[in-house]
Amino acid sequence: MSIRAKILVSLCIVIFLMGITNIVSMLQVLRYSRQYDAIITNITTANSISGSIKPDIDNEIWKIVSGKVKFSEGKQYEIIDNVNTKVHWMMDNTNSHQARVKLDLILRTLQSLKEYVDRMGDKIAHNSTATENEAVLEDIRFASSVLEDVVQNYVLYEVHRTETQYDVMREGFVRWQILSIFLIFSAVGFSVVAAWSLSRSIYTPIKKLHDVTTTITKNDLQALMTSDNVDEITELGMSFNIMIGKIKDLLDSKIKEQENLKKAELRALQAQINPHFLYNTLDTIIWMAESKKTEQVIKIVSALSDFFRISLSKGMDWITIGEEVERIRSYLTIQKMRYSDILDFKIDVDQEVAENTILKLVLQPLVENALYHGIKNKRQGGTIRVRAKRKGDDEILLEVEDDGIGFLPEKLAKLRAELEDDSGDIKLESGFGIGNVNKRIRLYYGKPYGLFVQSEYNTGTRVTLVIPAKVELAVNSPN
């Protein structure tokens, strides 16, 4: 068996030996406690019956006989039913056959009392004389006295049973104490033997490993060694800490290098967007100027100015959602002036998310794809909708939707496969597409975040993005 298996088996045996004693003792205590509580509860209930049944029923019948209360308005049956319910409950609450017999006697006596009460009702209903009523009253008093005696007899029986139950419980505890002592000594003995065996099987391989690692650290990392180690295990931990620290530093450096490389590739892709867009916009401005469309020239130049002002944002990568949306508004304003016959757009942004920060240049590639691959390919005109709203307490939902040509099923499947690609490789030759936007989002926000595309051919496309809701200074870092 392996060292790990030996330790686990030994631990399980010790836990079993120690635990079985406590578990069984606890179960015994609970069993005796339930039995004892049931007896005490029945005694208490029987005492409440014994102390109240005779005076209550006698007093109620006397009121009826004396004419103070009508028989139909009396509480005699309510008193009897209440006692009957309590007796049945006590019968369900006991596990003693003899106690059930005594409780059954109480029920039969109670039934006799009820019959006398019924007889009193018949007498009164037939206008019986006072002498006849008093005779029945005496029978009722006698029956209530007998009932009280029977209940007291049951109470005395249960009191005696508590003494017997106590003796049984004490004998059971003594037996389990003896067994517990035996199991405890067995667990201690097994622990000593197991500890000795395990220590011998663990020490030998660790000593050999310690000698090897000590040689390595003295040759390569002597400056980090300390001379006040007291045992081999401590030195082994120090040696591995040194090696793990070096390996971690190398891995962190490599990961940081790869991340910086990917960020540089993404920045290069960003730079490819602006010149192409700028050339087309300047061509449009020249054409409008030659056509003497002064107002349109002013409008498009203002939009272009706002677009590049927010794009530059002092070299920062993070801006507010409000700024990103204004940048998209400027971009769509310019494109609408170029494609006025086919393009319309709507922007809906909740003000409560406008101050949250977002990675710059996330929405524009999505809007650009919606225009060039959705609206233009449909050749019938269409609308691009941009939305931003809160999702839960700590996330923001962004959507770019168009009613353009949409994706064919096979192209949509290929795009979704690209979005699920976790390799992190940036495809420089493909331009700043949806796949690269998704990788950029995951690079900055983490793998749980990314794009989700829904599309139907000849209907349109919706690209959804969820980002963490953060409110920070948009210019907190140039990196």
VOPAGU-2260 file (C-alpha; in pm, 1 decimal, decimal comma):
REM VOPAGU-2260
SITE   aa  ch    i         X         Y         Z
SITE  MET   A    0       0,0       0,0       0,0
SITE  SER   A    1     109,6     355,6     -64,5
SITE  ILE   A    2     193,4     588,0     224,2
SITE  ARG   A    3    -118,2     789,4     152,2
SITE  ALA   A    4    -333,2     475,4     160,3
SITE  LYS   A    5    -173,5     362,4     486,7
SITE  ILE   A    6    -241,3     699,0     649,9
SITE  LEU   A    7    -601,0     706,4     530,1
SITE  VAL   A    8    -673,5     349,3     640,5
SITE  SER   A    9    -515,0     406,4     981,5
SITE  LEU   A   10    -704,6     729,1    1028,1
SITE  CYS   A   11   -1032,8     565,1     929,1
SITE  ILE   A   12    -979,4     281,1    1176,9
SITE  VAL   A   13    -903,3     519,8    1462,4
SITE  ILE   A   14   -1200,9     739,7    1373,5
SITE  PHE   A   15   -1423,5     433,4    1356,5
SITE  LEU   A   16   -1310,7     300,8    1696,4
SITE  MET   A   17   -1348,3     640,7    1862,3
SITE  GLY   A   18   -1664,8     734,0    1681,4
SITE  ILE   A   19   -1858,0     411,0    1723,2
SITE  THR   A   20   -1841,3     450,2    2100,3
SITE  ASN   A   21   -1980,9     800,1    2097,7
SITE  ILE   A   22   -2245,3     722,2    1837,3
SITE  VAL   A   23   -2378,4     414,1    2016,7
SITE  SER   A   24   -2371,5     589,7    2353,4
SITE  MET   A   25   -2559,4     882,7    2204,2
SITE  LEU   A   26   -2820,0     653,7    2051,8
SITE  GLN   A   27   -2863,9     478,3    2386,2
SITE  VAL   A   28   -2907,6     811,7    2564,1
SITE  LEU   A   29   -3160,9     926,6    2307,3
SITE  ARG   A   30   -3356,7     599,4    2331,3
SITE  TYR   A   31   -3370,5     599,5    2710,6
SITE  SER   A   32   -3443,8     971,2    2711,7
SITE  ARG   A   33   -3739,1     930,2    2474,8
SITE  GLN   A   34   -3880,7     645,8    2685,0
SITE  TYR   A   35   -3831,9     838,4    3007,7
SITE  ASP   A   36   -3981,5    1156,2    2862,5
SITE  ALA   A   37   -4284,3     960,5    2737,3
SITE  ILE   A   38   -4348,8     822,0    3085,3
SITE  ILE   A   39   -4310,3    1163,0    3253,2
SITE  THR   A   40   -4536,8    1325,7    2991,9
SITE  ASN   A   41   -4807,1    1061,0    3046,5
SITE  ILE   A   42   -4783,6    1103,4    3424,7
SITE  THR   A   43   -4822,5    1479,5    3388,7
SITE  THR   A   44   -5120,1    1438,6    3156,4
SITE  ALA   A   45   -5284,1    1179,8    3386,2
SITE  ASN   A   46   -5239,4    1408,8    3687,1
SITE  SER   A   47   -5413,0    1690,6    3499,8
SITE  ILE   A   48   -5705,1    1454,6    3431,1
SITE  SER   A   49   -5717,5    1325,4    3789,2
SITE  GLY   A   50   -5719,7    1671,1    3935,7
SITE  SER   A   51   -5996,0    1810,5    3716,8
SITE  ILE   A   52   -6233,4    1543,7    3585,0
SITE  LYS   A   53   -6438,0    1479,9    3902,0
SITE  PRO   A   54   -6490,3    1842,2    4018,8
SITE  ASP   A   55   -6550,7    1962,8    3662,1
SITE  ILE   A   56   -6807,7    1697,7    3563,9
SITE  ASP   A   57   -6981,9    1696,0    3904,6
SITE  ASN   A   58   -7008,4    2074,4    3907,2
SITE  GLU   A   59   -7140,1    2086,9    3550,0
SITE  ILE   A   60   -7407,9    1819,0    3614,3
SITE  TRP   A   61   -7513,3    1990,5    3937,6
SITE  LYS   A   62   -7571,2    2313,6    3746,4
SITE  ILE   A   63   -7796,6    2120,2    3508,2
SITE  VAL   A   64   -7988,6    1942,9    3786,7
SITE  SER   A   65   -8035,7    2265,8    3983,1
SITE  GLY   A   66   -8169,6    2437,0    3672,5
SITE  LYS   A   67   -7893,2    2695,6    3640,0
SITE  VAL   A   68   -7786,5    2562,8    3299,0
SITE  LYS   A   69   -7983,5    2376,3    3034,4
SITE  PHE   A   70   -7858,3    2027,3    2952,6
SITE  SER   A   71   -7802,6    2123,4    2588,3
SITE  GLU   A   72   -7593,7    2423,5    2693,2
SITE  GLY   A   73   -7378,1    2240,5    2947,2
SITE  LYS   A   74   -7010,6    2156,6    2895,7
SITE  GLN   A   75   -7034,2    1798,1    3023,0
SITE  TYR   A   76   -6964,0    1638,6    2685,7
SITE  GLU   A   77   -6678,8    1881,3    2613,8
SITE  ILE   A   78   -6514,7    1778,3    2944,0
SITE  ILE   A   79   -6558,9    1408,2    2865,5
SITE  ASP   A   80   -6428,7    1447,8    2507,2
SITE  ASN   A   81   -6125,5    1640,3    2629,4
SITE  VAL   A   82   -6038,4    1361,8    2875,0
SITE  ASN   A   83   -6102,4    1100,4    2604,5
SITE  THR   A   84   -5859,5    1278,0    2366,5
SITE  LYS   A   85   -5588,1    1295,1    2633,2
SITE  VAL   A   86   -5622,5     926,9    2718,0
SITE  HIS   A   87   -5597,6     825,4    2352,1
SITE  TRP   A   88   -5287,8    1044,3    2314,5
SITE  MET   A   89   -5129,3     876,2    2621,3
SITE  MET   A   90   -5207,2     535,8    2474,0
SITE  ASP   A   91   -5023,1     633,2    2151,9
SITE  ASN   A   92   -4733,3     773,8    2356,9
SITE  THR   A   93   -4658,0     458,6    2559,3
SITE  ASN   A   94   -4477,3     137,9    2466,8
SITE  SER   A   95   -4589,2     -60,7    2773,5
SITE  HIS   A   96   -4859,9    -327,0    2730,7
SITE  GLN   A   97   -4961,1    -301,7    3096,3
SITE  ALA   A   98   -4992,5      75,9    3065,4
SITE  ARG   A   99   -5218,7      30,2    2762,1
SITE  VAL   A  100   -5439,7    -205,5    2964,8
SITE  LYS   A  101   -5477,3      52,0    3241,5
SITE  LEU   A  102   -5547,3     327,6    2989,6
SITE  ASP   A  103   -5810,3     105,6    2827,3
SITE  LEU   A  104   -5974,7      67,8    3172,3
SITE  ILE   A  105   -5982,7     447,1    3198,4
SITE  LEU   A  106   -6153,9     468,9    2858,9
SITE  ARG   A  107   -6417,0     210,8    2959,9
SITE  THR   A  108   -6481,0     393,2    3287,3
SITE  LEU   A  109   -6508,0     716,8    3093,6
SITE  GLN   A  110   -6758,8     548,8    2861,8
SITE  SER   A  111   -6968,3     446,2    3165,6
SITE  LEU   A  112   -6960,5     804,9    3290,0
SITE  LYS   A  113   -7077,4     921,8    2947,9
SITE  GLU   A  114   -7366,9     674,4    2958,0
SITE  TYR   A  115   -7479,6     812,3    3295,3
SITE  VAL   A  116   -7462,0    1163,7    3150,6
SITE  ASP   A  117   -7668,8    1046,3    2852,2
SITE  ARG   A  118   -7922,1     899,7    3093,4
SITE  MET   A  119   -7942,5    1234,4    3273,1
SITE  GLY   A  120   -8013,6    1398,5    2940,0
SITE  ASP   A  121   -8295,5    1152,8    2868,3
SITE  LYS   A  122   -8446,1    1207,4    3210,9
SITE  ILE   A  123   -8444,0    1582,3    3172,8
SITE  ALA   A  124   -8584,6    1555,5    2820,3
SITE  HIS   A  125   -8881,6    1354,8    2960,2
SITE  ASN   A  126   -8943,6    1601,6    3243,7
SITE  SER   A  127   -8823,1    1369,2    3520,1
SITE  THR   A  128   -8867,1    1459,0    3884,9
SITE  ALA   A  129   -8593,4    1610,2    4099,0
SITE  THR   A  130   -8561,9    1281,9    4291,0
SITE  GLU   A  131   -8497,2    1088,0    3971,4
SITE  ASN   A  132   -8243,0    1344,2    3856,9
SITE  GLU   A  133   -8062,5    1333,4    4191,6
SITE  ALA   A  134   -8043,7     955,4    4171,9
SITE  VAL   A  135   -7872,9     977,7    3834,2
SITE  LEU   A  136   -7651,3    1255,1    3972,6
SITE  GLU   A  137   -7531,7    1015,7    4244,2
SITE  ASP   A  138   -7449,5     758,1    3977,8
SITE  ILE   A  139   -7250,0    1021,2    3787,6
SITE  ARG   A  140   -7061,2    1119,3    4102,8
SITE  PHE   A  141   -6983,7     757,3    4173,0
SITE  ALA   A  142   -6861,5     703,1    3815,3
SITE  SER   A  143   -6640,8    1015,6    3830,5
SITE  SER   A  144   -6494,5     893,0    4161,1
SITE  VAL   A  145   -6418,5     555,9    4007,3
SITE  LEU   A  146   -6263,0     731,4    3706,0
SITE  GLU   A  147   -6045,1     939,1    3935,2
SITE  ASP   A  148   -5933,5     627,9    4123,5
SITE  VAL   A  149   -5853,6     446,2    3798,8
SITE  VAL   A  150   -5647,5     741,9    3675,8
SITE  GLN   A  151   -5459,0     757,7    4006,4
SITE  ASN   A  152   -5391,8     384,5    3980,8
SITE  TYR   A  153   -5242,4     443,6    3631,1
SITE  VAL   A  154   -5027,4     728,8    3768,4
SITE  LEU   A  155   -4891,6     506,0    4046,7
SITE  TYR   A  156   -4809,2     237,0    3789,9
SITE  GLU   A  157   -4619,4     484,9    3568,8
SITE  VAL   A  158   -4430,7     624,8    3870,5
SITE  HIS   A  159   -4318,7     273,8    3958,9
SITE  ARG   A  160   -4220,2     218,2    3594,6
SITE  THR   A  161   -3994,3     526,7    3603,3
SITE  GLU   A  162   -3793,1     360,2    3878,7
SITE  THR   A  163   -3764,7      41,3    3673,8
SITE  GLN   A  164   -3670,1     243,4    3362,5
SITE  TYR   A  165   -3401,5     424,1    3558,9
SITE  ASP   A  166   -3248,0      93,5    3671,8
SITE  VAL   A  167   -3249,4     -38,9    3314,5
SITE  MET   A  168   -3091,6     283,0    3186,4
SITE  ARG   A  169   -2819,9     274,9    3453,2
SITE  GLU   A  170   -2731,7     -86,2    3374,7
SITE  GLY   A  171   -2714,7      -2,9    3001,5
SITE  PHE   A  172   -2482,9     290,1    3066,8
SITE  VAL   A  173   -2251,4      76,5    3278,9
SITE  ARG   A  174   -2224,8    -183,8    3001,6
SITE  TRP   A  175   -2149,6      81,3    2737,8
SITE  GLN   A  176   -1892,9     251,7    2962,9
SITE  ILE   A  177   -1702,7     -72,9    2993,0
SITE  LEU   A  178   -1719,4    -126,4    2617,3
SITE  SER   A  179   -1615,7     236,7    2557,2
SITE  ILE   A  180   -1306,4     198,6    2773,9
SITE  PHE   A  181   -1212,8    -115,1    2583,8
SITE  LEU   A  182   -1257,6      55,8    2244,9
SITE  ILE   A  183   -1061,7     363,5    2355,3
SITE  PHE   A  184    -765,3     152,9    2469,7
SITE  SER   A  185    -786,9     -41,9    2143,5
SITE  ALA   A  186    -778,6     284,2    1942,4
SITE  VAL   A  187    -481,7     414,8    2143,9
SITE  GLY   A  188    -290,4      88,0    2098,2
SITE  PHE   A  189    -359,8      80,6    1727,1
SITE  SER   A  190    -256,4     447,9    1695,1
SITE  VAL   A  191      79,4     379,7    1859,5
SITE  VAL   A  192     152,3      81,7    1633,8
SITE  ALA   A  193      33,7     267,0    1320,0
SITE  ALA   A  194     236,1     580,0    1406,9
SITE  TRP   A  195     553,4     376,6    1453,9
SITE  SER   A  196     502,2     186,9    1128,1
SITE  LEU   A  197     412,3     497,1     925,5
SITE  SER   A  198     696,8     707,8    1062,5
SITE  ARG   A  199     945,9     441,7     957,1
SITE  SER   A  200     795,9     413,0     606,4
SITE  ILE   A  201     785,8     792,1     561,7
SITE  TYR   A  202    1126,2     885,1     706,4
SITE  THR   A  203    1341,8     664,7     482,8
SITE  PRO   A  204    1226,0     800,3     141,6
SITE  ILE   A  205    1212,9    1158,5     269,5
SITE  LYS   A  206    1572,5    1131,8     394,5
SITE  LYS   A  207    1685,3    1011,7      52,1
SITE  LEU   A  208    1493,6    1292,8    -119,7
SITE  HIS   A  209    1638,4    1542,6     126,4
SITE  ASP   A  210    1993,4    1438,2      42,7
SITE  VAL   A  211    1927,2    1485,2    -329,5
SITE  THR   A  212    1760,4    1827,5    -296,9
SITE  THR   A  213    2028,9    1949,7     -55,7
SITE  THR   A  214    2294,6    1871,5    -313,8
SITE  ILE   A  215    2100,2    2061,3    -581,6
SITE  THR   A  216    2047,3    2371,4    -367,1
SITE  LYS   A  217    2409,8    2383,4    -255,8
SITE  ASN   A  218    2535,1    2370,3    -612,0
SITE  ASP   A  219    2294,2    2615,1    -771,9
SITE  LEU   A  220    2129,6    2828,0    -502,6
SITE  GLN   A  221    2383,3    2832,6    -220,1
SITE  ALA   A  222    2322,1    3197,9    -145,3
SITE  LEU   A  223    1963,0    3121,0     -45,0
SITE  MET   A  224    2044,3    2841,3     195,1
SITE  THR   A  225    2019,2    2893,4     572,0
SITE  SER   A  226    2229,0    2723,6     836,7
SITE  ASP   A  227    1976,8    2711,2    1121,7
SITE  ASN   A  228    1753,6    2429,0     993,0
SITE  VAL   A  229    1670,3    2179,9    1265,2
SITE  ASP   A  230    1547,5    1880,7    1066,1
SITE  GLU   A  231    1536,7    1727,0     721,8
SITE  ILE   A  232    1169,9    1810,9     662,3
SITE  THR   A  233    1233,5    2182,0     717,1
SITE  GLU   A  234    1528,6    2179,3     480,3
SITE  LEU   A  235    1326,5    1986,4     224,9
SITE  GLY   A  236    1052,8    2252,4     238,8
SITE  MET   A  237    1308,2    2531,0     200,1
SITE  SER   A  238    1465,8    2359,2    -100,1
SITE  PHE   A  239    1135,7    2306,9    -276,4
SITE  ASN   A  240    1023,0    2662,2    -195,8
SITE  ILE   A  241    1333,0    2798,6    -362,5
SITE  MET   A  242    1288,6    2585,6    -674,2
SITE  ILE   A  243     914,2    2653,7    -696,6
SITE  GLY   A  244     977,5    3026,2    -655,0
SITE  LYS   A  245    1224,3    3025,7    -942,4
SITE  ILE   A  246     992,9    2824,8   -1164,5
SITE  LYS   A  247     700,1    3053,6   -1079,5
SITE  ASP   A  248     905,2    3363,4   -1162,1
SITE  LEU   A  249     998,1    3215,1   -1497,9
SITE  LEU   A  250     637,6    3117,2   -1575,7
SITE  ASP   A  251     504,8    3459,9   -1470,3
SITE  SER   A  252     763,4    3628,8   -1687,6
SITE  LYS   A  253     671,6    3409,8   -1983,5
SITE  ILE   A  254     298,1    3464,9   -1938,3
SITE  LYS   A  255     348,0    3840,8   -1905,6
SITE  GLU   A  256     558,3    3840,5   -2218,0
SITE  GLN   A  257     289,4    3653,7   -2412,4
SITE  GLU   A  258      17,3    3887,5   -2286,0
SITE  ASN   A  259     216,8    4193,8   -2384,5
SITE  LEU   A  260     277,9    4041,2   -2726,7
SITE  LYS   A  261     -95,2    3979,4   -2776,3
SITE  LYS   A  262    -177,3    4330,8   -2658,3
SITE  ALA   A  263      77,1    4467,4   -2906,7
SITE  GLU   A  264     -83,0    4263,5   -3184,5
SITE  LEU   A  265    -424,2    4399,3   -3087,5
SITE  ARG   A  266    -293,7    4756,0   -3085,2
SITE  ALA   A  267    -158,8    4696,5   -3436,0
SITE  LEU   A  268    -504,1    4578,4   -3542,8
SITE  GLN   A  269    -661,5    4889,4   -3389,4
SITE  ALA   A  270    -424,7    5107,3   -3587,1
SITE  GLN   A  271    -536,1    4935,2   -3910,1
SITE  ILE   A  272    -893,9    5049,1   -3860,6
SITE  ASN   A  273    -858,0    5423,1   -3833,1
SITE  PRO   A  274    -665,4    5502,4   -4159,2
SITE  HIS   A  275    -909,7    5311,4   -4379,8
SITE  PHE   A  276   -1207,9    5477,3   -4215,1
SITE  LEU   A  277   -1037,7    5818,8   -4227,8
SITE  TYR   A  278    -962,5    5795,6   -4601,2
SITE  ASN   A  279   -1322,3    5714,0   -4687,2
SITE  THR   A  280   -1454,6    5989,9   -4464,2
SITE  LEU   A  281   -1217,8    6249,7   -4613,4
SITE  ASP   A  282   -1329,2    6143,0   -4961,6
SITE  THR   A  283   -1689,1    6202,3   -4853,9
SITE  ILE   A  284   -1601,0    6546,4   -4711,6
SITE  ILE   A  285   -1428,3    6643,3   -5037,4
SITE  TRP   A  286   -1729,1    6529,0   -5238,3
SITE  MET   A  287   -1967,4    6727,8   -5014,1
SITE  ALA   A  288   -1745,1    7033,6   -5027,1
SITE  GLU   A  289   -1733,6    7019,8   -5407,0
SITE  SER   A  290   -2114,4    6991,8   -5402,1
SITE  LYS   A  291   -2126,3    7297,5   -5170,0
SITE  LYS   A  292   -2313,2    7103,8   -4898,4
SITE  THR   A  293   -2180,7    7324,2   -4620,2
SITE  GLU   A  294   -2407,9    7205,4   -4339,1
SITE  GLN   A  295   -2336,6    6839,3   -4412,2
SITE  VAL   A  296   -1962,7    6916,6   -4423,1
SITE  ILE   A  297   -1982,0    7085,6   -4082,3
SITE  LYS   A  298   -2180,4    6796,6   -3938,8
SITE  ILE   A  299   -1950,4    6523,1   -4068,4
SITE  VAL   A  300   -1633,5    6711,7   -3969,1
SITE  SER   A  301   -1773,9    6762,6   -3615,9
SITE  ALA   A  302   -1861,7    6393,9   -3592,4
SITE  LEU   A  303   -1515,4    6298,8   -3721,4
SITE  SER   A  304   -1353,8    6528,0   -3465,2
SITE  ASP   A  305   -1553,2    6375,2   -3177,6
SITE  PHE   A  306   -1476,9    6027,4   -3307,9
SITE  PHE   A  307   -1099,6    6073,7   -3303,5
SITE  ARG   A  308   -1101,2    6274,0   -2980,2
SITE  ILE   A  309   -1259,3    5982,4   -2797,0
SITE  SER   A  310   -1053,1    5729,5   -2995,4
SITE  LEU   A  311    -728,6    5886,7   -2882,2
SITE  SER   A  312    -844,7    5943,9   -2519,9
SITE  LYS   A  313    -490,1    6039,6   -2421,1
SITE  GLY   A  314    -362,8    5691,7   -2505,9
SITE  MET   A  315    -576,5    5517,6   -2244,3
SITE  ASP   A  316    -730,0    5173,1   -2302,4
SITE  TRP   A  317   -1027,2    5231,0   -2070,1
SITE  ILE   A  318   -1305,8    5482,8   -2120,2
SITE  THR   A  319   -1660,2    5517,2   -1989,8
SITE  ILE   A  320   -1949,7    5342,6   -2159,5
SITE  GLY   A  321   -2096,7    5687,6   -2225,5
SITE  GLU   A  322   -1782,9    5788,6   -2417,2
SITE  GLU   A  323   -1772,1    5461,0   -2608,2
SITE  VAL   A  324   -2136,4    5506,3   -2708,4
SITE  GLU   A  325   -2074,0    5866,9   -2815,4
SITE  ARG   A  326   -1786,2    5739,5   -3025,6
SITE  ILE   A  327   -2021,9    5487,3   -3189,4
SITE  ARG   A  328   -2278,6    5762,9   -3240,6
SITE  SER   A  329   -2017,3    5974,5   -3420,7
SITE  TYR   A  330   -1909,4    5675,9   -3629,0
SITE  LEU   A  331   -2267,8    5591,1   -3729,5
SITE  THR   A  332   -2344,3    5957,8   -3799,5
SITE  ILE   A  333   -2055,5    5967,8   -4047,0
SITE  GLN   A  334   -2155,9    5637,7   -4206,0
SITE  LYS   A  335   -2519,7    5745,5   -4227,5
SITE  MET   A  336   -2412,9    6051,0   -4425,8
SITE  ARG   A  337   -2217,9    5822,8   -4659,1
SITE  TYR   A  338   -2493,6    5560,2   -4685,5
SITE  SER   A  339   -2803,1    5774,7   -4626,1
SITE  ASP   A  340   -3014,5    5562,4   -4858,3
SITE  ILE   A  341   -2955,5    5231,3   -4679,0
SITE  LEU   A  342   -2851,4    5305,0   -4317,9
SITE  ASP   A  343   -3040,1    5409,5   -4006,5
SITE  PHE   A  344   -2938,8    5359,3   -3642,8
SITE  LYS   A  345   -3083,4    5376,2   -3291,5
SITE  ILE   A  346   -2889,6    5393,5   -2964,7
SITE  ASP   A  347   -3049,0    5308,7   -2628,7
SITE  VAL   A  348   -2825,3    5341,6   -2321,1
SITE  ASP   A  349   -2940,3    5339,3   -1957,4
SITE  GLN   A  350   -2795,8    5639,4   -1779,3
SITE  GLU   A  351   -2712,3    5428,1   -1472,4
SITE  VAL   A  352   -2443,4    5241,7   -1671,4
SITE  ALA   A  353   -2302,3    5540,8   -1861,3
SITE  GLU   A  354   -2030,7    5605,9   -1602,0
SITE  ASN   A  355   -1910,4    5245,3   -1589,5
SITE  THR   A  356   -1578,6    5181,5   -1763,5
SITE  ILE   A  357   -1526,3    4962,6   -2067,9
SITE  LEU   A  358   -1230,9    4853,5   -2275,7
SITE  LYS   A  359   -1194,4    5100,6   -2562,7
SITE  LEU   A  360   -1277,7    4993,9   -2919,0
SITE  VAL   A  361   -1501,2    4700,3   -2831,2
SITE  LEU   A  362   -1828,6    4811,8   -2985,4
SITE  GLN   A  363   -1702,5    4972,3   -3308,1
SITE  PRO   A  364   -1585,4    4646,7   -3473,2
SITE  LEU   A  365   -1926,7    4496,2   -3396,7
SITE  VAL   A  366   -2104,7    4797,7   -3545,7
SITE  GLU   A  367   -1868,2    4790,7   -3843,5
SITE  ASN   A  368   -1949,1    4424,2   -3909,7
SITE  ALA   A  369   -2320,1    4498,9   -3878,8
SITE  LEU   A  370   -2285,4    4770,4   -4146,1
SITE  TYR   A  371   -2048,8    4610,5   -4397,1
SITE  HIS   A  372   -2151,8    4245,0   -4363,6
SITE  GLY   A  373   -2515,1    4286,5   -4262,9
SITE  ILE   A  374   -2682,3    4603,5   -4393,9
SITE  LYS   A  375   -2478,1    4652,2   -4714,3
SITE  ASN   A  376   -2508,7    4288,7   -4821,2
SITE  LYS   A  377   -2886,5    4301,5   -4787,0
SITE  ARG   A  378   -2901,2    4590,9   -5038,8
SITE  GLN   A  379   -3243,0    4701,6   -4909,6
SITE  GLY   A  380   -3138,7    4926,6   -4626,7
SITE  GLY   A  381   -3164,9    4854,3   -4259,1
SITE  THR   A  382   -3120,8    4968,8   -3900,7
SITE  ILE   A  383   -2840,4    4914,0   -3651,3
SITE  ARG   A  384   -2942,3    4917,6   -3284,4
SITE  VAL   A  385   -2695,9    4961,2   -2997,9
SITE  ARG   A  386   -2810,5    4894,2   -2639,1
SITE  ALA   A  387   -2645,1    4908,9   -2296,3
SITE  LYS   A  388   -2821,3    4823,0   -1972,4
SITE  ARG   A  389   -2769,1    4671,4   -1631,7
SITE  LYS   A  390   -2771,3    4291,6   -1591,2
SITE  GLY   A  391   -2807,3    4196,8   -1226,9
SITE  ASP   A  392   -2607,4    4383,1    -963,8
SITE  ASP   A  393   -2255,0    4342,7   -1096,4
SITE  GLU   A  394   -2274,5    4304,7   -1475,5
SITE  ILE   A  395   -2365,0    4513,7   -1781,9
SITE  LEU   A  396   -2528,7    4384,2   -2100,2
SITE  LEU   A  397   -2423,6    4534,6   -2436,1
SITE  GLU   A  398   -2597,3    4448,6   -2764,3
SITE  VAL   A  399   -2537,6    4536,6   -3129,2
SITE  GLU   A  400   -2827,8    4425,6   -3349,1
SITE  ASP   A  401   -2900,3    4471,2   -3719,0
SITE  ASP   A  402   -3174,8    4360,2   -3956,4
SITE  GLY   A  403   -2931,3    4290,5   -4238,3
SITE  ILE   A  404   -2863,1    3976,1   -4437,5
SITE  GLY   A  405   -2761,7    3761,0   -4137,5
SITE  PHE   A  406   -2542,3    3449,2   -4139,1
SITE  LEU   A  407   -2596,2    3125,7   -4325,6
SITE  PRO   A  408   -2618,6    2834,4   -4077,2
SITE  GLU   A  409   -2280,3    2691,4   -4173,6
SITE  LYS   A  410   -2108,1    3032,1   -4143,9
SITE  LEU   A  411   -2277,1    3093,7   -3807,5
SITE  ALA   A  412   -2153,7    2754,5   -3682,1
SITE  LYS   A  413   -1800,1    2837,4   -3799,4
SITE  LEU   A  414   -1812,0    3177,1   -3625,0
SITE  ARG   A  415   -1934,2    3026,3   -3299,5
SITE  ALA   A  416   -1656,9    2768,0   -3315,0
SITE  GLU   A  417   -1406,5    3052,6   -3354,8
SITE  LEU   A  418   -1558,6    3229,5   -3052,6
SITE  GLU   A  419   -1519,0    2912,4   -2845,2
SITE  ASP   A  420   -1152,3    2883,1   -2939,8
SITE  ASP   A  421    -951,7    2929,5   -2617,8
SITE  SER   A  422    -608,8    2926,1   -2780,4
SITE  GLY   A  423    -583,3    3303,8   -2749,1
SITE  ASP   A  424    -406,7    3335,2   -3085,3
SITE  ILE   A  425    -470,0    3667,3   -3260,6
SITE  LYS   A  426    -527,5    3632,7   -3633,5
SITE  LEU   A  427    -350,0    3932,9   -3782,0
SITE  GLU   A  428    -432,0    3837,3   -4138,7
SITE  SER   A  429    -808,9    3833,7   -4076,2
SITE  GLY   A  430    -836,7    4194,0   -3970,0
SITE  PHE   A  431   -1019,7    4315,9   -3661,5
SITE  GLY   A  432   -1311,1    4065,5   -3682,1
SITE  ILE   A  433   -1556,1    3938,3   -3424,2
SITE  GLY   A  434   -1323,7    3652,5   -3328,3
SITE  ASN   A  435   -1038,8    3889,0   -3244,7
SITE  VAL   A  436   -1275,4    4117,0   -3050,8
SITE  ASN   A  437   -1378,3    3813,6   -2846,7
SITE  LYS   A  438   -1014,2    3723,0   -2775,0
SITE  ARG   A  439    -938,5    4079,7   -2673,4
SITE  ILE   A  440   -1234,3    4078,8   -2432,1
SITE  ARG   A  441   -1117,9    3751,7   -2276,5
SITE  LEU   A  442    -760,9    3878,2   -2254,1
SITE  TYR   A  443    -866,5    4183,2   -2050,4
SITE  TYR   A  444   -1181,4    4062,4   -1866,5
SITE  GLY   A  445   -1111,1    3688,4   -1829,6
SITE  LYS   A  446   -1241,0    3367,6   -1991,7
SITE  PRO   A  447   -1592,0    3380,0   -1834,2
SITE  TYR   A  448   -1666,8    3682,4   -2054,9
SITE  GLY   A  449   -1697,5    3706,2   -2432,8
SITE  LEU   A  450   -1931,6    3750,2   -2729,3
SITE  PHE   A  451   -2244,9    3552,0   -2812,1
SITE  VAL   A  452   -2389,7    3568,7   -3165,4
SITE  GLN   A  453   -2749,9    3500,2   -3266,5
SITE  SER   A  454   -2835,9    3521,4   -3635,6
SITE  GLU   A  455   -3090,9    3409,3   -3890,6
SITE  TYR   A  456   -3036,0    3437,7   -4262,6
SITE  ASN   A  457   -3237,5    3717,7   -4430,6
SITE  THR   A  458   -3355,5    3832,9   -4085,0
SITE  GLY   A  459   -3061,0    3983,7   -3902,1
SITE  THR   A  460   -2789,7    3938,0   -3639,9
SITE  ARG   A  461   -2756,5    4017,8   -3271,2
SITE  VAL   A  462   -2417,5    4020,5   -3095,4
SITE  THR   A  463   -2434,3    4019,1   -2715,1
SITE  LEU   A  464   -2156,8    4107,7   -2472,5
SITE  VAL   A  465   -2161,9    4093,9   -2090,3
SITE  ILE   A  466   -1889,1    4276,8   -1895,7
SITE  PRO   A  467   -1831,5    4337,2   -1523,0
SITE  ALA   A  468   -1989,3    4656,4   -1387,7
SITE  LYS   A  469   -1696,9    4869,8   -1272,3
SITE  VAL   A  470   -1682,6    5241,4   -1198,7
SITE  GLU   A  471   -1319,9    5353,7   -1212,3
SITE  LEU   A  472   -1118,5    5640,1   -1347,2
SITE  ALA   A  473   -1107,3    5587,0   -1722,3
SITE  VAL   A  474    -758,2    5736,0   -1733,2
SITE  ASN   A  475    -608,7    5538,3   -1447,4
SITE  SER   A  476    -342,8    5371,0   -1658,9
SITE  PRO   A  477    -201,2    5416,2   -2007,0
SITE  ASN   A  478    -159,9    5038,6   -2037,7
